[in-house]
Amino acid sequence: MEAAERLVEVLKKRNFKISGAESCTGGMVAAALTSVSGVSAFFEESFVVYSERTKIKNIGVRSEIIEKFGVVSLECAAEMAEKTAEKTGADITFGITGIAGPTGAEPGKPVGTVCFGVFLCGRTESTVRYFSGSRESVREQAVEFILNWMVELLEA
């Protein structure tokens, strides 16, 4: 069973709604989820917030977070998840922001750096992963990671 199908099964067992905010993955997580039959009972909306401006305007990430830590940061990913929860009322929400490449590396943040945030039952967790490969490969690895990580968090 693929990661999106496993996540939908866990959402079904818990009767949880899911929403997300994606930057570097550009809606790929939403596409993976909506490829699973029956997901409409658990997935209502998702946001693609690629620029700094849209992260602030559309989901409410505080500009101070971006100024202090950058858009590719644990703090930004966590706030993306939290603000998505506030906007949607979903039980579990996620935020993804990263550098898919081949350009965009910053000091301490090489190409392949992807930050993830998950808000679940009033608690936020964030993590960073460093992927390698092409732009598309980094994005695919990020999608696979977030889907599997949410399953782990829901089953913990």
C-alpha positions as CSV (number, residue, x, y, z in Angstrom):
1,M,0.0,0.0,0.0
2,E,1.4,3.4,-0.9
3,A,2.0,6.2,1.6
4,A,-1.1,8.2,0.6
5,E,-3.4,5.1,0.9
6,R,-1.9,4.3,4.4
7,L,-2.5,7.9,5.5
8,V,-6.1,7.8,4.3
9,E,-6.7,4.5,6.2
10,V,-5.4,6.0,9.4
11,L,-7.5,9.2,8.9
12,K,-10.5,7.0,8.4
13,K,-9.8,5.1,11.6
14,R,-9.4,8.3,13.6
15,N,-12.2,10.2,11.7
16,F,-9.7,13.1,11.2
17,K,-9.8,15.9,8.7
18,I,-6.5,16.9,7.0
19,S,-5.3,20.1,5.3
20,G,-2.0,21.4,4.3
21,A,0.2,24.3,3.1
22,E,2.8,23.4,0.5
23,S,5.6,25.5,-1.0
24,C,8.4,23.5,-2.7
25,T,6.1,20.6,-3.4
26,G,3.6,22.8,-5.2
27,G,0.5,20.8,-4.4
28,M,2.0,17.3,-4.8
29,V,0.9,16.2,-1.4
30,A,-2.7,17.3,-2.2
31,A,-2.4,15.5,-5.5
32,A,-1.2,12.3,-3.8
33,L,-4.0,12.4,-1.3
34,T,-6.7,13.1,-3.8
35,S,-5.6,10.2,-5.9
36,V,-7.0,7.9,-3.2
37,S,-10.7,7.0,-3.5
38,G,-12.8,8.1,-0.6
39,V,-10.4,10.8,0.6
40,S,-13.1,13.5,0.2
41,A,-14.4,12.4,3.6
42,F,-11.2,13.6,5.2
43,F,-9.6,16.2,2.8
44,E,-11.3,19.5,2.1
45,E,-8.6,22.0,1.1
46,S,-4.9,22.7,0.8
47,F,-2.9,25.8,0.0
48,V,0.0,26.2,-2.4
49,V,1.9,29.2,-0.9
50,Y,5.1,29.4,-2.9
51,S,6.2,33.0,-2.3
52,E,6.9,34.7,1.0
53,R,4.1,37.1,0.2
54,T,1.5,34.3,-0.2
55,K,2.7,32.6,3.0
56,I,1.9,35.8,4.9
57,K,-1.2,36.9,3.0
58,N,-3.0,33.6,2.4
59,I,-2.3,31.5,5.5
60,G,-1.0,34.1,8.0
61,V,2.6,33.2,8.5
62,R,4.1,36.1,10.5
63,S,6.6,38.2,8.6
64,E,8.8,38.3,11.7
65,I,9.2,34.5,11.4
66,I,10.4,34.8,7.8
67,E,12.6,37.8,8.6
68,K,14.3,36.0,11.6
69,F,14.5,32.4,10.4
70,G,13.8,32.5,6.6
71,V,11.1,30.8,4.6
72,V,13.1,27.5,4.6
73,S,13.2,27.0,8.3
74,L,11.6,24.7,11.0
75,E,9.9,27.8,12.4
76,C,8.3,28.7,9.1
77,A,7.2,25.1,8.4
78,A,5.7,24.8,11.9
79,E,3.8,28.1,11.5
80,M,2.5,27.1,8.1
81,A,1.0,24.0,9.7
82,E,-0.4,26.0,12.7
83,K,-1.9,28.7,10.6
84,T,-3.5,26.1,8.2
85,A,-5.1,24.5,11.3
86,E,-6.5,27.9,12.3
87,K,-7.9,28.6,8.8
88,T,-9.3,25.1,8.2
89,G,-10.2,23.6,11.5
90,A,-8.6,20.3,10.3
91,D,-7.4,17.8,12.9
92,I,-4.0,17.3,11.3
93,T,-2.3,19.9,9.1
94,F,1.1,20.1,7.5
95,G,3.5,22.7,6.2
96,I,6.3,22.1,3.7
97,T,9.0,24.6,2.6
98,G,12.3,23.9,1.1
99,I,14.9,24.3,-1.7
100,A,14.2,21.8,-4.4
101,G,17.0,23.1,-6.7
102,P,18.9,23.2,-8.8
103,T,19.5,26.7,-7.5
104,G,18.5,28.5,-4.3
105,A,21.0,27.2,-1.9
106,E,21.8,29.5,1.1
107,P,24.5,29.3,3.7
108,G,23.6,26.3,5.9
109,K,20.7,25.4,3.6
110,P,21.9,23.4,0.6
111,V,19.8,22.4,-2.3
112,G,17.6,19.5,-1.1
113,T,16.9,21.1,2.3
114,V,13.2,20.6,3.1
115,C,11.5,21.7,6.4
116,F,8.3,20.1,7.6
117,G,5.7,21.0,10.2
118,V,2.8,19.0,11.4
119,F,0.0,20.3,13.8
120,L,-1.9,17.5,15.5
121,C,-4.3,17.7,18.4
122,G,-2.9,21.1,19.6
123,R,0.7,20.1,19.3
124,T,3.2,21.1,16.6
125,E,6.3,19.1,15.5
126,S,8.8,20.1,12.9
127,T,11.8,18.5,11.3
128,V,14.2,19.0,8.5
129,R,15.5,16.5,5.9
130,Y,18.2,16.8,3.3
131,F,17.4,15.0,0.1
132,S,19.6,14.6,-3.0
133,G,18.9,14.2,-6.7
134,S,17.1,16.3,-9.2
135,R,14.5,18.9,-8.5
136,E,11.7,16.4,-9.2
137,S,13.4,13.8,-7.0
138,V,13.7,16.1,-4.1
139,R,10.0,17.0,-4.4
140,E,9.0,13.4,-4.6
141,Q,11.1,12.4,-1.6
142,A,9.5,15.3,0.4
143,V,6.0,14.1,-0.5
144,E,6.8,10.5,0.5
145,F,8.4,11.7,3.8
146,I,5.5,13.9,4.9
147,L,2.9,11.2,4.2
148,N,4.8,8.6,6.1
149,W,5.6,11.0,9.0
150,M,2.0,11.9,9.4
151,V,1.1,8.2,9.6
152,E,3.7,7.7,12.3
153,L,2.5,10.7,14.3
154,L,-1.1,9.5,14.0
155,E,-0.3,6.0,15.1
156,A,1.9,7.0,18.0
